[in-house]
Amino acid sequence: MNVGSFVCSCADTCNIDLEAAREGVDDVDVAASSQMLCQDGLPGMEHVIEEHDLDQLIVTCPEAAAQEKLQDVASEHGLHPDAIEFVDQRESAGWVHGESEATAKTARLVNARRAGLENESIHRSLTHEAGDGVAVVGDPETAAALADTADVTLIADGRDFADADYDLDDVTIERGRVVDVDGSFGEFELTLRAQVTDDCISCMKCVHAGPADKVTSYPVDIDPDVDDESLPELCPTDAIDLDGTERTVEVDQVVYPAATDAARGGEIGFYTAPITSAKIAAIEDQLGGITKPEFLDLEMDVCAAGASSRVGCNECVEACPHDAVERSRIDEVEFDPELCQNCGACTSSCPTGATQLREPSNERIAREVEALLTPDDVNQSWIPGRGGSGLDEAIVAFVCSEQAEDALREYGRLAASGKAEVEYPPILPVRVNCTDTVGEAHVMHALAAGADGVAIVGCGGSCLHSGPDPKAELVERVNRATGDLGLDDRVAFFAPDPDAPATFVEDLSSFTAGLDGSPVPAGDHEATGEIDDPERENPAFDSHAWTLESVRAILEHVDPERDVIRGLKDFGRVEVSDACTLTPTCSNLCPTDALRRTRTGLEFNHERCVNCGLCEDGCIEDAITVEDGLHLSLLPENQASEGAAATDDDPAWSTVFEGTMLECKNCGTEFTSERSAERIKDEVGDLVSGMAPQAEGSIFDYCSDCRSMLLYNRGGN
């Protein structure tokens, strides 16, 4: 692939040194620049495309109209419109930073986009066919708005539409109150309860005779609180049933303004208040079915959700704000790709890599972060960290692609138009679908790559997915970990309000001023997303392995203040009490094979443990407890230190309980532990004493097969 980059200063309105920015771009076949690429620079752009036979372009241009013009030029020269990537050098750089900072940032943004393209996922999509049926509960305005495009059923839900100011001629009106909604997009079923059946002929006798405001006329129905036994006698068709009757209505989508959505971030095909024009447009767009990208790669073989009817890790179920993950059985979880809205909450919380975002993938994010932080080999370069000029701090910012990104662009427009003074520290942005995409692995990797700090920039209290303070818990945990590593606090969350730029500038400036330079050098670390364990089958860049790899990279340059690094949720330490009888329950249950039973006891592999708690929950003797935290002394590279309990053959394993397996006196097979045999002998030994007089010693000294033979042969049979 021949890649060319084009840097534009947008008619010199951006504080960018074009020559320096061009020279700072790496790993492309050609780098060009122009003061006005979308105008005077077009002939030059065409010449460069032809001369270098380019098939991928990276262009600094945030303006939509100009982007279309540049895409047309690319298409005329045989490039696909999607083969041109745009980088914002204006609103997020040249309009809000000084020249050296904006120049440095622009080059780094181009380099990061180039690195990201090399790790772009192949597009996959899914299709779900559906009908045009939409149920609207109690909202005649929305029903009328959808009537021209959808088959609308308006559920009265106790309301009277006789005097409605909306055209409901093309709307089917159903009496009854909603008592239940079940199903999902394309297959919703509403259960309605009414006191009047479909035999009603709307004669209005009950309306006139019934209590005021308790009987509706259109459609005719009676409030469930009415117990007037005379009303059924009035009905000429026996359509009144004061005990109530239920029926179901099947539709493809539901508009239920008064409902409380079980999914805190909303669910495809189910809409609650406020009913906005955007929601109506979404409903209409989904009539007939949906075709959408597949957002997730799933490898359920490594899932730690549970085993043997016991619940294990539940991170993805708890994290998903759209009810796209559910526990289909007590020991397994199931993903609904149609309900998934690409926020990444499940993927950042999953410790094993069973679910990972396709785009941006963790590897793509890693490569973009590393490109943003990679120094230049040229001494005295203007690029920050590459010669001492440009940026004073390297702060990686994971920026939500929804409201937060829009707010930052608005800050740039306010600054350029002179409506506000907006200049803030030059954070290095990594675009993510939502801040839910960001987990402890992403933050620790940025620090391992040399970032001085990490800013998580999201929507805050108005988050479209997770609601208020979506990353407060993550920030607190990771700062506890960085503190234990001797780095002090390095992470903060910001929610830029487009109407309050001064607050964002003040908060970000205060955070930046409080950071010391990182002791971890930039450019030395390139993540593999793995740990050195050939038996481990997890996909690369799973949270557990990626985090551990990053911590190890940081440890090469710091002196940690504690042996136990707190705050990292995907790590646990197993402790075993004397109650252990070496039954294999825990080792059989462990989804990551972090426990194994040997002839001499029970061994634990801290590198593999993801803190799911299955062993603790499943231990029949209640002998196991799991402690949170990454214990540095239990890592294989540290196991040889004084007092470590590493096994002789593999330093990744440590002995957590010493015991002896019992060999069958007859066949020599190891069949249980001495402790288990003794415990059973104490409980029932008197009851079975003498049942096999020919046995040498206790019957409990024999495996089940030989024990059966002894019992069968007793008495000489």
N, C-alpha and C positions, 0 to 999 in steps of 0.2 A: 504494500500500500504506500503510495507516494502522498505525503502530507505536506501541505503548505499552510503557513500562518500569515495573517494580515492584521496589522495593528493600525487603528485609526484614531486620530485625536478629535474627531467630530468637529471639524472646522476650527480647530485649536481652542475649543471651549473646555477641553480636559487638560488638567495639569499633568501632561505626560511628555517626557522626552522620547520622541518617536525612535530616534536612532538607538538610544540606550535600551529601550524596551525591546526593539527588534533583536539586538545583540544578546539580550537575556533569554531569548526563547531557545529551548533545547529540543533535540530529538525530532526535528522536522527536516524535510528535504530543502525547503526554502522558507525564509522569513522576509516579509516585505512590510512596508508601512506607507501610510498616506494621510494627509491632513483631512481629506474628504473622500473616502473610499467609495461611497455610494454615488458620487457625482464625478468629479474630475479624475478620480482614481480608477474608474471602471475599465478604461482601455488598458491601463497598466495591469490590473488584476487579470484581465483576459489574456494578456501576453504571458504573464507568469504561469497561468494554468496550462496554456498550450506548450510553452517552452519546457516545463518540468513534468508534463504529462500527469498532472495532479488528479487524484481521485478522492481526496479527503481534504476539506478546508476547515481551519479554525480561525474565526473572524471576530474581532472585538467590535460588536455592534449590538446595542440593546434596543434599538428603535424598530418597531414592528414593520413600518412601511419600508424602511431601508433594508430590512432583512428580506422582505419579499423581492425587492429589486435585485439583491445580491443572489438570491436563490434562482431567479430567472436567468441571470448571467451564467451561473453554474450549470443550470439545466441546458442552456444553449451549447455548452461545451461538453455535453455528455455525462455530466454528473447527476446523480439522483438528488432530489431536493433535500433528502435526509443526510446527504453526505457533507453538509455544511453545518458546523457547530458554532454557536454564537456565545461570546463571553462578554460580560458587562464590565467595560473599562470606564464607564461614565458615572452612573448613579452610585455605584458602590466603590468607586476608586477616584477617578479624576475630578469629581465634583465635591468630594468630601475629605480629601487628603491633600497634603502638600505634594509638590512635584516629585521629589525623590521617592516618597512613600508610594504615590500613585503609580509611578513608573515601575518600581520594584514589584508592586502587587500585581500590576497588569501582566508582566512577564511570568510571574508565578502562576497566575490564573490560567494562562495559555498552556504552560507546562503541565499543570494539573489536569486540564481537559485532555491533553494529548495522552497522558498516562491513563486516564479513565477510559478513553476510547479503546485502548489495547485490552481492556477487561470488560468490555460491553457484552451483555448477555444477548443471545439469539432470541428474537421475539417469538413468543408462543401465545396463543389466544384460546379462549373457550367460548362456547356458544350455548345459550339456554333459550329454547323457544318457549314462548308464552302467548297468551291471548291478549285481548284488549279490555278485559273486564276490570273495572276499578270500583271498589266500594268506598263511598265517602260517608262518614258517620257524622250526622248532625250539622253539616256545613253546606247549605244550599248555594252559597257564593262559589265555593270551589267546585261543586258538582256542575253548576252552570258553565264555569270556565272550561271544564274538561269535556263537556257534552259533545262538542263538535268533532273531537278526535277519538274519544274513548267510549266504550259501552259502560255508562255510569249507572250505578245503583246507589241511590241516596237512602241511607239507613236513618229513620226518623230519630231513634234513640230518645223517645219521649217528647220530641218537638212537634209543633204544629206548623205546617207550611202553607196553610190556607191563604195567608196574606203575604207570602214571600215575594220580595221585589226582584226576583230573578227568573229567567226563562228556564223552566224545568220541563218543557214539552218533550224533550228528547231524553229525559232522565227517568229511570225506573225508580219508583219510590216504594220502600219497604217499611212496614210497620214493625215495631219491636225495639227492645233495648238490647244492646250488645252485652252478652255475659261472658263471652270468651272469643279469643282470636288465636288460631293455631296455624301452623304451616310457615311457608317461606315464599319468596318471589315465585310467581306462576302457580302457586298451589295453596293460597290462603283459604281458610275456612272460618267464617264468622258464625257463631251460635247466637241466635236472637231469641228473646223471650217476649211474648206479647200476651195480652189478656183477651185479644180478639183474633179469631182465626181467619183464614182466607175465604171462608163462606160469607163474610161481611159484604153487603151490597150498598154500604154507605147511605143508609136511609136516614141517618141522623137522629133516630129516636133516642139512642143512649147519650148522644151529645147534648140534646136539649134537657134530658131528665137527670143527667149525671151531675156531680159536684163541679162547681166552677173551677177551671184551670186543672181539672183532673182527667178530662176526657178530650182528646184531640179530634179534630174533624178531618184533617188531611195529612196523613192517613188516619183513619179512625182507630183509636187505641185507648186503653184505660190504664191509668196509673196503678201500679201494683199495690199501692196502699189502700185503694178503694175496696171496701168489703160490702157494698150495698147489694144484697141478694135480690133486690127487685129489678136490677138492670138486666140480668139474663132473661127474665120473663118478658121484657120489652122487645127483645130481638126476634124478628120474624124468621130468621134463618138459623137460630141457635148458634150464633157465631161468637157469643161471649162466654169465655171460660175464665172465671176469676182466679182459678188456681194457676193459670198461665200455661201456655203451650210453647214448645221450643221447636225451632227449625234451623237449618243451616243455609248459608249463602256461600257459594264458591266463587272466588274472583282471583285475579292475577296480582293486583296491587291494592293497598289499603291506605286511605287517608283518614286518620283518626285524631283530630286535633286535641281532644280532651284526654287522650291516653298518655300513660307514662311509658316511654320506650324502655324496655328491659335492657337493650343495648345502649350504653351510655353515649356512644358515638353515632348512633343511628344504624338502621338496617335497610338494605336495598329493598325497595318495594313497600316499605312500611313507613309512613310519614306522620309525625306529630306536630303540634304547634311550635312555632309559628309557620303557617303555610305561606311560603313566599313564592314569588314568580319563578325563582330558581328551582324550587321543588316541583312546581307545576311543570316546568320545562323538562325536568328529569323524568317525571312520570310519563310525559308524552314521548320522550325519547326512548323509553323502555317498553312502549307498547309493541306487542308482537314478539318480544324477546330481547335478549342482550347478547352482544359480542364484546368481550373485554379481554384485556391481557391476563395471562396467568402470572400472578404476582409472586408466587412462592415456589421454591424447590423443596420438596418434602422427602426425607429419608427416615421413615418411621422405624426402620430396623434399629436405629440408635436412640430412639425415644426412651426417656426414663419415666414415663407416665405411671408405670405400675407393673405389677406381675402377680400372678396367682391370687387374683381377686383382692389385691391390696393397692391402695392409692399411693403413688410415688410423687414425682414432680408434677406440679399443677400450674407452673409459671405461665404457660401460654394461655390457658383457660382464664386465669385471673387477669392477664394483661390485655386481652383482646377487647377493644371497646365496641365492637360491632357484632358480637355473638357469632363470629365465624368459626370459633373453636368450641367444641363441647366434649364432655366426657360421655362418649357413647356407651362405654362399659366402665365398671368401677376401676379397671386397671388399664384402660387405654383411652386416648383422645382421638377426635376426628375433626378434620378441617373441611369447611365448606368454601371452596374457592370462589363461588359466586357471591358470597357475602363479604369476602375479603375486600377491603378498601385501601390496601397498599400502605398502611401507616407504619408497619414494621414493629409494632408492639410485641407481637409474639416472637419475632426473630431475635430481637435484642434481649429478650428475657430467657430464651431457650439456652440452657447450658451445653447441650450436646450437639447442636447443629441439625437436629431433626427437622427444623423449619428454618429456611434462610430466604431472604429477599433475593429475587432475581435481578432487580435493577433499582437502585444501585446495589450490587452485591457487596459483601464485606470486603472481598479482595479489591474491588474497584475503589471503594472508599479508602482502603489502606494505601493503594498506589497514589491516589490523589493527595492524600495527606503527606506522604513521603515526598512527592514532587513539590508540594508547597514549601517543604522544609529543607529540601536538598540544597546544600551550598554549592557554589561554583568553584572550579579549580583555579580560576584566575585570581591572583592576588590583587588587592585594592579595587576589586569590582564594586560597582555601585549597588549590586544586589545585596540585600541584607543577609548577614551571616556569611557573605562571600567576600568581605573585605572591610566590613565594619560600617558601611553607610547604608542608607535606605531606611530600613525599619529598625527601631531600637528593641522591640520585643516581637517574638514570633508567637502569635496567638492564633491557634486553629479555632475556627468558629463553625460548628455544625448548625446550618441555617435551614429552618423549615421552609419548604418550597411553596407554602401557601401564604398565610397572612404575614408571617415574619419577613419573608423575602420582599413582599409588596411594601411593607413599612419601610424597609431600608431603601428601596428605590424611591419612595416618596421623600425620604430625607434628602436624597440627592437632588431631586427636582426642586425642593424648597431652597436648598443651598444655591443652586444654579440660577434660580429666578430671583434671588435676593429677598425672598419672603422670610427667611430665617437663617441665622448663622449656625451652620451645622458642620462641624469638623470633629471627627472622632478617631481614636487609634485605629490603625490599618489592620484590622483583623483579617485573617486568611480564610475565606469562606469555603466550606464543603457543603454542597447542596444535598439535602436529604429530604425524603418524602414528607416526613414529619419528625419532630424531635423524639417521638416514640421509637424511631429507628435506632436511636443512639442508646447504647448500653455501656456497661463498665468496660467491655473489651475495646470499644471504639476510643474511649477516653484514655485508657491506659496505653493503647498503641500510639496515640498522638504524643503522649508524654515520652514514650520510648523512642519516638522518632525525633525528639529534640524540641518539642513545643515548650515554650515558657509557661503557657497557660492554655486552658480550653474553655471556650465560651459556647454554651448551648443556647441558641437563639430561636425561640419558638413563639407560639401564640398566647402563652400564659393563660389567663382566666377565660379567654374566649377560644381555646383550642377546639378545633373542629372534631377532634377524636377523643381526647382524654380529659377534657374539662380543665378546671383550675389547677395551677401548680403541678403540671404533669411530670416534671423532673426534679422536684424538691427532694424526694427520697434518694434518687440517684446521686445528686450533687452532694448530699450529706454523707452518703456511704463512701463515695470515691474520695472525697476530701479526707475522710477518716483514714483511708488506705494510703493516700499520699502523705499524710502526716506521719503514719507509722513507718513509711519508707524514708522519712527525713526530708521530704520535699515541701512541707507545709501545704496550705490550701492552694490548689491550682485550678479549681473548676468553679464556674458560676453559671447561673441561668439568667437569661435576659428575655424580656417580652416587649419588644419595641412597639410603642403606640404611635401610629402615623401622625396623630395630633399633638404629640408631646415629645418632640425630638430632644429637647434640652434634658429631659429626665434620662433618656437613653445615653446621651453623651456623658452626662455626669456619672451615671452608674458604671459605664464601661471604662471611663477614664480612671475612676477610683479603683476598679478592679485591676486595671493595667498598672497603675502606679504602685499597687501593693505587691506586685510580683518581682521576685528576684530572678536573675538569669538562671536558666536551668543548668544543672551540672551535667546533664546528658547532652552530648554533642549532636548537632543536627547532621543528617546525611549518613550516619554510620549504620543505621538499622533498616533492613529490608525484611519485612515480615514474611514468614511462610504460613502462619496460621496453624502450625502443628507443633506437637511435642514428639520427642524421639522415643516412640513406642510402636514397634512394628506390629504389635497385636491389636492396636487401637484402630477401629474401622470408621471413626467419625470423619465427616467431610472436613476439608481444610477451612480454617477461619470460623470454626465453632467457637462460641464464646469462652468456654473453659480453656481450651488449648491456646487460643489467641491471647487471652488475658495473661495466662501463665508465661507465655513466650515474651510478652511485653514486660512483665515484672522482672523476668530474668535479665532483659536488656537494660532495664533501669538499675538493677542491683550492681551492674558492672561499674557504676559511676557514683553510687551513694553508699552511705553507711546507715543502714536501717536502725531505727530506734527501738524496735521490738522484734522478737522472733516470730510472733504471730501478727500477720498483716490483716487487720480487721477491715470490714466494709465490703469485701469482695464476696458476693453471695454464692458464687458457684464453686466454693471450696469448703470441704468439711473434714474433720478429723474424728475417727472412730476410736472410742474408748470402750473397753470390755471389762466387766466386773468378774469376780470369782464365781458368779452364778452361772457362767457359761458352761455348757456341757458339750460343746463342739458339734451340735447338730448342724447340718449343712443348710439350714433355712436361709441364713443371711447371705451366704455365698451364692446360693441358687437364685435368690431374689435380686441381687445387685445388678442393675442394668448396665453398669460400666465395668464389670469384672474387677472391682477394686478390693474384693475380699476373696481369700482362698483358704481352704482348710488343708492342712498338711498333717503328716504323721506326728508332728510335735506341737501342733497348736493352730492358731488362726493368725493369718498375715494380712496386712493392709497396705494398699498402694495409694498414697495421698495424691499422686499425680493424676490418678484416674477418678477420684471421688468428686462428684458434682453436687454433693450435699442434698440429695433428693430425700433422704430419710427413710427409704424403704427398709433398710436393714434394722433400724431402730424400731420401726413399727411392726416388723415381722418377727422379731426375736421372741420366741415362745418363753424364754426365761427372763425377759426384760433385762438382759445383761448388757445391752448396747446403748450407748448414748453417742450422739453426733454433735460435735462442737463446730460452730461457724468459724471461718477464717482460713487463711493460707499460712500454714506452719512451715516456715523456711527450713527448719531443722529436719523435716521429714522429706524434703526433696532429695533425690538420689545423689546430687552433687554434694550435699551436706551430710549425708548419712554416716560418713566415715568419721565425723567429729566425735569428740568424747561423749560417751553416754548414749549414742545413737543405738537403736535396736534393729539395725538393718540385718537382713538375712545374708548369709555368706555368698549365695549364688547371684543375687540381684539386689543392688542398693536401692532400687525403687520400692522394694518391699520391706516392711518392718513387722516384727512380731508384736501383736497386740494381746495375745493370750497364749500361755504355754499349757499344753495338755498332751495326753498320750492317747492314741487310737488303740483300740482293743482288737487283737487278732483272734479269729475263731480257733478254738483248740483243736478242731478237727481238720479244717481245710486250709487254715492260715490266712483267710481273707480278712482284711480290715473292714469291720462292719459298723462300729460305733465307737464312741469315746469311752474311756474308763469311767469318767464322771457320769455319763448317761447310764451305763450299766449299773453302777453303784446306786444311782438314784432310783432306778426302777426296782432293783433288788430290795432296797429299803422299803419301797412302797408295797410291793406285792410278793416279796420273796417267801414269806410264811405261807401264802396261799398256794404256791406251786411247789413247795418243798416236797421232795420224794416222788415227783411225777415221772422223773427219768432216772431211776436208781443206777442204771448202767453208765450214766454220764460221769466223766472225770471232773469233779468240781461242780460248780454251779451251772445250771442250765443257761444262765445268762452269759456264760463264757462262750457260747456258740452262736454263729450267725443264724439268721432265720431259716435258711434251707437246712442246715445241719440240725438245728433245734427241732424242726418238723420231723426229720428222719428219726431222731432220738425218741420223740413222743410216739411216733408211729410204731417203732420197734419195741416199745416197752412191753414187758411181759413175755418176750420171746417171739412175738408175732413177726 
